[in-house]
Amino acid sequence: MESTRGWAEKEASADPLAVFAKDFLIPEGTLALNGNSLGPPAAAVPIALSNAVRQWSEHLIRGWWDDGWWDAPERVGDRIGRLMGAGPGQVVVGESASVQLFNALTAAVRLVPERRVLIADAGNFPTDRYLAASVARLLGLRLVETSMNDLPGALARHAGQVGAVLCGAVDFRTGELWDVPGLTTAIHQAGGVSVWDLSHAAGAVPVQADAAGVDLAVGCGYKYLSGGPGAPAFLYAARRHHHALDFAVTGWHGHADPFAMSASFVPADGITRARTGTPQILSLLALEAALEPLEAAGMAAVRAKSLRLADYLFALVADLDSVEIVTPRDPHRRGNHVTLRLPDAVAVAESLARRGVIVDERPPDLLRICLNGLYISWTDVYDAVTHLREVLR
Ligand SMILES: *Cc1c(COP(=O)(O)O)cnc(C)c1O
């Protein structure tokens, strides 16, 4: 691996995924390196949105049937499921990740109501921690927060009482990827029910949700899935649990016979019971269109290239004395963003932004750089590090 631009150009010209960059709307001269926060729009999105408005204006309420709006939460769910190793009929799309988390967590607790300890990842994204605390208060559970490194220890200490266990698959600060299959097995051995937050994994890491035995999972639609600001989130529930799932946020779309307008809730079969009220169709169709480039490129190929881009970045920053690589180097232990520790990360991110290099920072000293192989190239990485070098000088 070399640190010349010529090497990067050669590598980029032989890259079979290079064509997919054209499927994204990114301003000329801008390096979109924060797809871990908000992925850029796919070119298919404005087309899908204008199609949706046309359907709406031409078919009015018939769009629910004639244009497939009614089935969109399950249809888009199946497509997201394929990216995360979930067989069909186990994922629905809708609501925000926060709402889906509440629903997944309460449903998990209700699967094992006699188990009164809720274990939650102390390094998780704030929303997850707030919801774990709220669900514990609501249902009178004992909340035990633990670092992911000590999760096996926490499971052992509360053996016999462990119920729902909420974890993030990828640490949103450091980019560390946890051992989803191994930890899910450990949770099961302790008698618990796993709830994985895949917000930083979906579209980035081919999590094998079915093979890993994951019980419930949620994730947001606007990071690696590029569904747009406020894109609907998704909820995964393993088929073996469907008959027993009792969601706290129920709605008529999750009813066995929604148009009977009956007085009491009878859950639909399958994952449909995870639907709530009327889904956000415009956003759902935008998210659906955004999946096209990722599906065409293939999750495994995007993951492999993204890992290599990160390796390249590690090599390029190796001689920068003030920069420490926080993300694990082992490809099995990292997600798709790279975190660097350096002084004054906020000022550095601002200087980079003025140069068209869009990254994000976690104050005071962490800089997060997302190298999504779907639309980032070797020359982009080279140029970004060149800018970083100049900014640090
Ligand atoms: C991004 C993210 C969220 C965001 O939740 P919203 O309801 O979409 O705001 C939640 N959890 C994790 C782990 C995230 O990375």
The ligand as an SDF file (V2000), in Angstrom:
LIG
                    3D

 15 15  0  0  0  0  0  0  0  0999 V2000
  -28.6740    7.0160   14.9030 C   0  0  0  0  0  0  0  0  0  0  0  0
  -29.0730    6.1680   16.0370 C   0  0  0  0  0  0  0  0  0  0  0  0
  -30.3330    6.3130   16.6340 C   0  0  0  0  0  0  0  0  0  0  0  0
  -31.2620    7.3870   16.1510 C   0  0  0  0  0  0  0  0  0  0  0  0
  -32.5740    7.2380   16.5830 O   0  0  0  0  0  0  0  0  0  0  0  0
  -33.6730    8.1630   15.8990 P   0  0  0  0  0  0  0  0  0  0  0  0
  -34.9380    7.7860   16.5270 O   0  0  0  0  0  0  0  0  0  0  0  0
  -33.6150    7.8910   14.4170 O   0  0  0  0  0  0  0  0  0  0  0  0
  -33.2900    9.5750   16.1440 O   0  0  0  0  0  0  0  0  0  0  0  0
  -30.6530    5.4500   17.6830 C   0  0  0  0  0  0  0  0  0  0  0  0
  -29.7950    4.5240   18.1140 N   0  0  0  0  0  0  0  0  0  0  0  0
  -28.5660    4.3540   17.5550 C   0  0  0  0  0  0  0  0  0  0  0  0
  -27.6490    3.2940   18.0660 C   0  0  0  0  0  0  0  0  0  0  0  0
  -28.1750    5.1790   16.5160 C   0  0  0  0  0  0  0  0  0  0  0  0
  -26.9690    5.0180   15.9730 O   0  0  0  0  0  0  0  0  0  0  0  0
  1  2  1  0
  2  3  1  0
  2 14  2  0
  3  4  1  0
  3 10  2  0
  4  5  1  0
  5  6  1  0
  6  7  2  0
  6  8  1  0
  6  9  1  0
 10 11  1  0
 11 12  2  0
 12 13  1  0
 12 14  1  0
 14 15  1  0
M  END
$$$$
